[in-house]
Amino acid sequence: MKWLVDTGERIMTAEGNDVEVWGVSHAKYEAVLAAWAKHFRNHYCLNAEIDFLRSRLTRLGYLANIKFSCNT
């Protein structure tokens, strides 16, 4: 929770609600962030299987285009 920082920015949703925009300040904790990202990815694709599944794509390409292909 210490990483969360209120940016001060506010946006309006399509429904007319005002929403706070928060950022993640993790600069001093790269190893912890990398461990969290690995844990998160493993919910979608086990690291042990990604090289087999990605075929000729890079790991980033596979994750961005196949597993997380929709921005919404």
Secondary structure as a PSIPRED ss2 file (coil, helix, strand):
# PSIPRED VFORMAT (PSIPRED V4.0)

   1 M C   1.000  0.000  0.000
   2 K C   1.000  0.000  0.000
   3 W C   1.000  0.000  0.000
   4 L E   0.000  0.000  1.000
   5 V E   0.000  0.000  1.000
   6 D E   0.000  0.000  1.000
   7 T E   0.000  0.000  1.000
   8 G E   0.000  0.000  1.000
   9 E E   0.000  0.000  1.000
  10 R E   0.000  0.000  1.000
  11 I E   0.000  0.000  1.000
  12 M E   0.000  0.000  1.000
  13 T C   1.000  0.000  0.000
  14 A C   1.000  0.000  0.000
  15 E C   1.000  0.000  0.000
  16 G C   1.000  0.000  0.000
  17 N C   1.000  0.000  0.000
  18 D E   0.000  0.000  1.000
  19 V E   0.000  0.000  1.000
  20 E E   0.000  0.000  1.000
  21 V E   0.000  0.000  1.000
  22 W E   0.000  0.000  1.000
  23 G E   0.000  0.000  1.000
  24 V E   0.000  0.000  1.000
  25 S C   1.000  0.000  0.000
  26 H C   1.000  0.000  0.000
  27 A C   1.000  0.000  0.000
  28 K C   1.000  0.000  0.000
  29 Y C   1.000  0.000  0.000
  30 E H   0.000  1.000  0.000
  31 A H   0.000  1.000  0.000
  32 V H   0.000  1.000  0.000
  33 L H   0.000  1.000  0.000
  34 A H   0.000  1.000  0.000
  35 A H   0.000  1.000  0.000
  36 W H   0.000  1.000  0.000
  37 A H   0.000  1.000  0.000
  38 K H   0.000  1.000  0.000
  39 H H   0.000  1.000  0.000
  40 F H   0.000  1.000  0.000
  41 R H   0.000  1.000  0.000
  42 N C   1.000  0.000  0.000
  43 H C   1.000  0.000  0.000
  44 Y C   1.000  0.000  0.000
  45 C C   1.000  0.000  0.000
  46 L C   1.000  0.000  0.000
  47 N H   0.000  1.000  0.000
  48 A H   0.000  1.000  0.000
  49 E H   0.000  1.000  0.000
  50 I H   0.000  1.000  0.000
  51 D H   0.000  1.000  0.000
  52 F H   0.000  1.000  0.000
  53 L H   0.000  1.000  0.000
  54 R C   1.000  0.000  0.000
  55 S C   1.000  0.000  0.000
  56 R C   1.000  0.000  0.000
  57 L C   1.000  0.000  0.000
  58 T C   1.000  0.000  0.000
  59 R H   0.000  1.000  0.000
  60 L H   0.000  1.000  0.000
  61 G H   0.000  1.000  0.000
  62 Y H   0.000  1.000  0.000
  63 L H   0.000  1.000  0.000
  64 A H   0.000  1.000  0.000
  65 N H   0.000  1.000  0.000
  66 I H   0.000  1.000  0.000
  67 K H   0.000  1.000  0.000
  68 F C   1.000  0.000  0.000
  69 S C   1.000  0.000  0.000
  70 C C   1.000  0.000  0.000
  71 N C   1.000  0.000  0.000
  72 T C   1.000  0.000  0.000
